[in-house]
């Protein structure tokens, strides 16, 4: 039996979190109880359900990109010594 756990974790593990740089998706996760301030710096690989969502998301993005949408444009906003970072899934021009 082949074990792809390490490759899966390396490919889909979340980005390292840094004090002073906060992603909108993380703030949403804290507000909705999926992430706590105590576990904020813990890096855990995604669940299979989360990975399935990532794959579906990428498939839809590919289709939208073919129709001229801009995919995941990043917006950074400096405010009072912190950086807020957000990405839209897709934007029409």
C-alpha positions in Angstrom: 0.0 0.0 0.0 1.3 3.4 -0.9 1.3 6.2 1.8 1.0 9.6 0.3 0.5 11.4 3.6 3.8 13.3 3.6 3.3 14.5 0.0 -0.3 15.5 0.7 0.7 17.5 3.8 3.5 19.3 2.0 1.3 20.2 -1.0 -1.8 21.3 0.9 -0.5 22.5 4.3 -1.4 26.1 5.1 1.1 28.9 4.8 3.0 29.9 8.0 1.3 32.5 10.0 3.2 35.6 11.1 2.5 38.1 13.9 1.2 41.4 12.3 0.1 39.8 9.0 -3.5 38.5 9.1 -5.4 36.9 6.3 -9.1 37.6 6.0 -9.9 33.9 5.8 -8.1 33.3 9.1 -10.0 36.1 10.8 -13.3 34.6 9.4 -12.3 31.2 10.7 -11.6 32.7 14.2 -14.9 34.6 14.2 -16.8 31.4 13.2 -15.1 29.0 15.6 -13.0 27.0 13.1 -9.8 28.5 14.5 -9.0 29.9 17.9 -6.4 32.5 18.9 -4.7 29.6 20.9 -4.3 27.4 17.8 -3.6 30.3 15.4 0.0 29.4 14.9 -0.5 25.6 14.7 0.0 24.3 11.2 -2.2 21.3 10.6 -2.7 19.6 7.2 -6.2 20.0 5.7 -8.8 17.3 6.2 -9.8 15.2 3.2 -13.1 17.3 3.1 -11.0 20.5 3.0 -8.7 19.1 0.3 -11.8 18.1 -1.8 -13.0 21.6 -1.5 -9.6 22.9 -2.7 -9.7 20.6 -5.7 -13.3 21.7 -6.6 -12.3 25.4 -6.1 -9.4 25.0 -8.5 -11.5 23.3 -11.2 -14.1 26.2 -11.1 -11.3 28.7 -11.2 -9.9 27.2 -14.3 -13.3 27.5 -16.0 -13.7 31.1 -14.9 -10.2 32.0 -16.0 -11.1 30.6 -19.5 -13.9 33.2 -19.5 -11.7 36.1 -18.7 -12.0 36.3 -14.9 -9.0 37.4 -12.8 -8.3 34.5 -10.4 -7.4 35.2 -6.7 -6.2 38.8 -7.0 -4.5 39.7 -3.7 -5.3 42.9 -1.8 -3.1 44.0 1.1 -4.1 46.8 3.5 -1.7 48.3 6.1 -3.6 49.5 9.2 -2.1 50.6 12.5 1.0 48.4 12.3 -0.6 45.3 10.9 -1.2 44.1 7.4 -4.6 42.7 6.4 -4.4 40.4 3.4 -7.4 39.2 1.3 -8.0 37.4 -1.9 -11.2 37.3 -4.0 -12.0 33.9 -5.6 -12.4 35.5 -9.0 -13.2 39.0 -10.4 -14.7 39.9 -13.7 -13.1 42.8 -15.5 
